[in-house]
Amino acid sequence: MSSQRANVSGLLLLDKPKGLSSNQALQDAKYLLNAKKAGHTGSLDPLATGLLPLCFGEATKLSCYLLDSDKRYQAVFKLGESTNTYDAEGDICETRPVNITREQLTDAMEKFIGVIYQVPPMYSALKKDGKPLYELARQGLEVEREPRRMLLHSFDLLNINDNEIEVFIHSSSGFYVRSLAHDLGESLGCGAHVCELRRLGSGDLSIDDAISIEQLKQMPDIAQRHGLLKPADQVLNHLDSIELSYHQVQRLLQGQSIPQSGLPSKGLVRLYLESGYQFVGIGLVVQGRSIKPKRLVNPQTLKL
């Protein structure tokens, strides 16, 4: 691998393996693409597998917008056992008998659909006075955590195998599947934890289009690896797109707002140069009449 890092730009959909942290997966992919700049769009626990979108080059400017996307998961919950981490990596702190019917289970699951308030687990990366909660938890400390407003779009039972249930989850961003397993177990009176978790999708992005680290390694040609990168703006398909003239783009790049017709009343929009349909960046709509620059690509990457 060349010591000279490449200025590659785009989005790589990685199928993260179990046992690897999101940062380790990012560093592996960054090395295999010989990329100069990279970042991920929200971490997956080492226990979890599945879709981990990685941003390279100019695409890193857009990573925060993918963080806000809805997520889809397939998971296995173990009923009858509670752990201190709410997943299989923790220590079992309580075991209880499981005496529930399928109907009782589905009724309990249905009550979680909609707006719910989750208390983040102590074993999480959230910080308290500058320290990650998991560091405090490892010291045997527990601190009060503010409940967070979340939205659970769907929570479906796929299969039951003894005391293990397989479920599908479609949630808002920032959702803790581990907390859902724990809270479901408490509502059933038997306890529960996550023993398997796989992310299937994030926004419009799907695991069906992802590639594994092993598959990347098997590609001897680095140009072939670079060819896997998707356009950076693919993470923004949920936003309206606006085409702009050369002069409008020049004004935006200078930090100026521009008047524009046919805009939504408010919110963010994708911006494109009408000549060649090049992605320019993200603009913020002001009172439905003008656009001001929010997050623009490096002008050197544009063919103006």
C-alpha positions in Angstrom: 0.0 0.0 0.0 1.4 3.4 -1.0 2.4 5.8 1.8 0.9 8.6 -0.2 -2.8 8.7 0.8 -5.4 9.2 -1.9 -7.9 12.0 -2.0 -10.9 9.7 -2.5 -14.4 11.0 -1.9 -17.7 9.2 -1.5 -19.7 6.8 0.6 -18.8 3.1 1.3 -21.5 0.8 2.6 -19.7 -1.6 4.9 -21.1 -4.8 6.4 -19.4 -4.7 9.8 -18.5 -8.1 11.3 -19.2 -9.1 14.9 -16.5 -8.4 17.4 -15.1 -5.4 15.7 -15.7 -1.8 16.9 -17.0 0.7 14.4 -13.7 2.6 14.6 -11.6 -0.5 14.0 -13.8 -1.2 10.9 -13.3 2.3 9.7 -9.6 2.2 10.1 -9.5 -1.2 8.2 -11.5 0.3 5.3 -9.5 3.5 5.3 -6.3 1.4 4.9 -7.7 -0.8 2.2 -8.8 2.3 0.2 -5.5 4.1 1.0 -7.7 7.1 1.9 -6.6 10.3 3.4 -9.8 11.3 5.2 -12.6 9.1 6.6 -15.3 9.0 9.2 -18.3 6.8 10.1 -21.9 7.8 10.5 -22.9 6.5 14.0 -21.3 3.6 15.7 -22.4 0.0 16.0 -21.6 -2.0 19.2 -18.9 -4.7 18.7 -21.7 -7.3 19.3 -23.6 -5.9 16.4 -23.2 -6.6 12.7 -24.5 -5.0 9.5 -24.7 -1.7 7.8 -22.1 0.8 8.7 -21.9 3.7 6.2 -18.4 5.1 5.9 -17.7 8.6 4.5 -14.5 9.5 2.7 -13.1 12.9 1.7 -15.8 15.5 0.9 -18.5 13.0 2.0 -17.3 13.4 5.7 -19.0 16.9 5.6 -22.3 15.1 5.2 -21.9 12.4 7.8 -24.0 14.2 10.5 -27.0 14.2 8.2 -26.9 10.4 7.9 -26.8 10.2 11.7 -30.3 11.6 11.8 -31.7 8.9 9.5 -34.2 6.2 10.7 -32.6 2.8 11.3 -33.8 -0.7 10.7 -32.6 -3.8 12.7 -33.1 -7.5 13.1 -32.3 -8.7 16.6 -32.6 -11.7 18.9 -33.6 -11.0 22.5 -33.0 -13.6 25.2 -35.9 -13.7 27.7 -35.4 -14.7 31.3 -31.9 -13.2 31.8 -31.0 -9.6 32.6 -27.4 -8.3 32.1 -25.6 -5.2 33.4 -25.0 -4.0 29.8 -28.4 -5.0 28.5 -26.6 -7.3 25.9 -24.7 -10.6 25.8 -21.4 -9.0 26.4 -22.3 -8.1 30.0 -22.6 -10.1 33.2 -25.9 -11.8 34.0 -27.3 -10.0 37.1 -30.7 -11.7 37.4 -32.5 -14.8 36.0 -36.3 -15.2 36.1 -38.7 -17.9 34.8 -40.4 -17.2 31.4 -44.1 -18.0 31.6 -45.7 -16.0 28.8 -47.8 -16.8 25.8 -47.2 -15.5 22.3 -50.3 -13.2 22.6 -48.9 -11.7 25.9 -45.5 -11.1 24.1 -47.0 -9.4 21.0 -49.4 -7.3 23.2 -46.3 -6.1 25.3 -44.4 -5.4 22.1 -47.2 -3.3 20.6 -47.2 -1.0 23.6 -43.7 0.2 22.7 -44.7 1.3 19.2 -44.9 5.1 18.7 -43.3 7.8 20.9 -41.4 6.4 23.8 -38.9 7.7 26.3 -35.7 5.7 26.7 -33.2 6.0 29.5 -29.8 5.4 27.9 -27.9 2.4 29.3 -25.0 3.0 31.7 -22.8 1.1 29.3 -23.0 3.7 26.5 -20.7 6.3 25.0 -22.8 9.2 26.3 -20.9 11.5 28.6 -21.4 12.8 32.1 -19.1 15.6 33.1 -16.8 14.8 30.2 -16.6 11.1 31.0 -18.2 8.3 29.0 -20.9 6.5 30.9 -19.3 3.1 30.3 -16.2 4.3 32.2 -18.3 5.2 35.2 -20.2 1.9 34.9 -16.9 -0.1 34.9 -16.1 1.6 38.2 -19.4 0.3 39.6 -21.0 3.8 39.5 -24.4 4.6 38.3 -25.6 8.1 37.5 -29.0 9.6 36.7 -29.7 9.7 33.0 -32.3 11.9 31.3 -34.9 10.0 29.3 -34.7 10.6 25.6 -37.7 11.0 23.3 -37.6 8.3 20.6 -39.9 7.1 17.9 -40.4 3.3 17.3 -42.1 3.0 13.9 -42.5 -0.8 14.0 -41.6 -3.7 16.4 -42.5 -7.0 14.8 -42.1 -10.6 16.1 -40.4 -12.8 13.5 -39.8 -16.0 15.4 -39.8 -17.7 18.8 -37.2 -20.3 19.7 -37.5 -21.4 23.3 -36.7 -18.3 25.3 -35.2 -16.4 22.4 -37.3 -14.2 20.2 -36.3 -12.8 16.8 -37.6 -9.3 16.1 -37.6 -6.5 13.4 -37.2 -2.9 14.6 -37.7 0.3 12.7 -36.7 3.3 14.8 -35.6 6.9 14.9 -32.0 7.7 15.1 -30.2 7.4 18.4 -32.4 4.6 19.5 -31.0 2.0 21.9 -32.1 -1.5 20.9 -30.4 -2.8 24.1 -32.7 -0.5 26.2 -35.7 -1.8 24.2 -34.8 -5.4 25.1 -34.3 -4.5 28.7 -37.6 -2.6 29.0 -39.6 -5.3 27.2 -38.2 -7.9 29.6 -39.2 -5.7 32.6 -42.7 -5.2 31.2 -43.0 -9.0 30.8 -41.7 -9.6 34.3 -39.0 -12.0 33.2 -36.1 -9.7 32.1 -34.3 -9.8 28.7 -31.2 -8.8 26.9 -29.9 -8.5 23.3 -27.9 -11.5 22.2 -27.8 -10.8 18.4 -28.2 -7.5 16.5 -27.9 -6.7 12.8 -28.5 -3.3 11.2 -30.3 -3.7 8.0 -30.7 -0.1 6.9 -30.1 3.5 7.6 -32.4 6.0 5.8 -32.5 4.9 2.1 -29.3 2.9 2.5 -29.6 -0.9 2.7 -27.4 -3.8 3.8 -28.1 -5.4 0.4 -25.7 -3.0 -1.1 -23.0 -3.4 1.5 -19.6 -5.1 1.2 -17.5 -6.9 3.8 -14.0 -6.1 4.8 -13.0 -9.6 3.6 -14.5 -8.8 0.2 -12.5 -5.6 0.1 -9.3 -7.5 0.9 -9.9 -9.9 -2.0 -9.9 -7.0 -4.5 -6.2 -6.7 -5.6 -6.8 -3.5 -7.6 -7.2 -0.4 -5.4 -9.0 1.3 -8.3 -11.7 -1.4 -8.1 -12.1 -0.6 -4.4 -12.4 3.1 -5.1 -15.1 2.2 -7.7 -17.3 0.9 -4.8 -17.7 4.5 -3.4 -21.1 5.9 -4.0 -21.8 9.6 -4.5 -21.7 11.6 -1.3 -25.1 13.1 -1.9 -26.7 9.6 -1.8 -27.2 10.1 2.0 -29.4 13.1 1.3 -32.1 11.5 -0.9 -34.7 12.5 1.7 -34.1 16.2 0.9 -35.6 18.2 -2.0 -33.1 18.9 -4.8 -32.6 22.4 -6.3 -30.7 23.2 -9.6 -28.7 26.4 -9.6 -27.0 28.5 -12.2 -23.2 29.0 -12.3 -23.6 32.6 -10.9 -25.9 31.4 -8.1 -23.4 28.7 -7.1 -20.6 31.4 -7.1 -22.6 33.5 -4.8 -23.2 30.6 -2.4 -19.5 29.8 -2.4 -18.9 33.3 -1.3 -21.2 32.9 1.7 -24.1 34.9 0.2 -27.8 34.0 0.2 -29.6 33.7 -3.1 -33.3 34.3 -4.0 -35.0 31.2 -5.6 -38.5 30.3 -6.6 -40.2 26.9 -6.2 -38.7 26.2 -2.7 -40.3 24.3 0.2 -41.3 26.6 3.0 -38.4 25.7 5.2 -35.7 23.1 5.9 -32.6 21.8 4.1 -32.3 21.2 0.4 -29.7 19.5 -1.9 -28.0 21.9 -4.3 -26.8 21.1 -7.8 -25.1 23.0 -10.6 -27.6 22.8 -13.4 -24.8 22.5 -15.9 -23.6 18.8 -15.5 -25.8 18.3 -12.4 -22.8 18.5 -10.1 -23.5 18.3 -6.3 -22.7 21.6 -4.7 -23.8 20.9 -1.1 -26.6 21.7 1.3 -28.6 24.9 1.6 -31.0 26.2 4.2 -34.3 27.6 3.0 -35.2 31.0 4.5 -39.0 31.7 4.6 -39.5 29.8 1.4 -37.9 32.6 -0.7 -34.2 32.2 -0.5 -31.3 29.8 0.1 -28.3 30.4 2.3 -25.3 28.1 2.3 -25.3 25.4 5.0 -22.6 22.9 4.1 -20.9 23.2 0.7 -18.3 21.0 -1.0 -14.7 22.2 -1.7 -14.9 24.5 -4.7 -11.8 22.8 -6.1 -13.8 19.6 -6.6 -16.3 21.4 -8.9 -16.0 21.9 -12.6 -17.0 25.5 -12.8 
